[in-house]
Amino acid sequence: MDYTIQPATSADVPVLNKLVNSAYRGESSRKGWATEADLIDGTRIDEAAMLDLINDKNTTVLKYTEDNVILGCVELRKERENLYLGMLSVQPDLQAQGIGKKLMFAGEDFARTHGCKKITMTVVSVRDKLIDWYIRHGYRLTGERKPFVFPDERWGIPKQPLEFVVMEKAL
């Protein structure tokens, strides 16, 4: 199948917002293996926050499309000489078919092109299958943990106490 991976634009915001929320939260996310539905209620992002990411000069949101349909995305944020990779999302019923891996590799290529020395990310600590997936692709746990705290409920409401683990991959 022919696909493209390219930067998202403001015109993509409604579709990306729906995609990300369907991949992480609610019943639709249970069709895939990367759901957070049992851990966090509410939304993962809203349209205003997605637009803020796309308009941020230090952030690029890459979208994965097939036949002009957006099926996945990833947030890439330049932080000095590192790249933060976040919000890797794939349409739930298409997860485990290589789209996420292609987006992750595109993020790594983006990092190299922009002179980054490593990629960092945070993952909810109890998401063992996801952590293992990243480890299989060369990421490592740093031992650092961060609190699961967000400024408002637009990013979700934890159903239990949660924290993030920090992972990284040297380039």
C-alpha positions, 0 to 999 in steps of 0.5 A, a space after each residue: 500500500 502506498 503511503 505518505 508521511 508528512 507534516 500536518 497542517 491546521 486543516 488536519 486538526 479535526 481529523 487528527 483530534 478524532 484519531 488521537 482520541 480514538 486511539 487512546 481513550 474510550 471504547 473505540 480505543 479497545 479495538 487496538 492494543 495501545 488503549 489507555 481506556 482502563 487507566 484514564 477517562 476523558 480526552 487525550 487532546 482537544 482541537 485547540 491543543 492540537 492546533 497549538 502543537 501544529 503552530 508551535 515552531 519547535 514542534 512538528 506533527 507528522 501524519 501518516 496517510 494512505 489514499 489521502 486518509 490520515 491513519 496515524 500521527 506522531 508529535 516531534 518536539 525539538 528540545 535543545 539537542 534532543 527530540 521528544 517523541 509523543 502522541 504516537 497514534 494509529 487508528 485502533 483497528 489498524 494497530 499492529 500492522 506497521 504504521 506506528 513503526 513507520 511513524 516512529 522511524 520517520 521521527 527518528 529520521 527527522 531527529 537525525 536530520 535536525 541534528 538531535 543526539 537522542 530521542 526521549 519520551 514518557 510512557 505511563 509506567 503501567 503500560 508494560 506492552 507499550 514499554 516492551 514495544 519501544 525496548 524492542 525498537 532500541 529505546 531504554 528506560 532511563 530510571 527517571 520517573 515523572 508525575 502524571 500531572 496535567 494542568 487541566 482535564 483536557 488531557 484526561 482524568 486518571 482512574 488510579 494513581 499514575 506516573 510516567 517513565 522516561 525512555 530514550 534512544 541515542 542516535 
